[in-house]
């Protein structure tokens, strides 16, 4: 009986580690998208007609509006984009 309890505790510990790892991965994906969007907006200020940058912006905005983004965090993608846009605008 004690062996079964020990095994169960090990499984629980692994599940907690997996859940923590999953949460970190979710946060890292969202953080990277935020950084990429801000960087793309800053670059577009210098090169507003750059097709590659405009495409990158479009793809990032699609991500922020996606179900995938909603599954990763409890944030409103439109609000996140607006906050990034305002921050980039204020930075000059």
Buried (B, 14 or more C-beta within 10 A) or exposed (E): EEEEEEEEEEEEEEEEEEEEEEEEEEEEBBEEBBEBBBBBBEBBEEEEEBEEBBEBBEEBBEBBBEEEBEEBBEBBBEEBBEBBEEEBEEEE
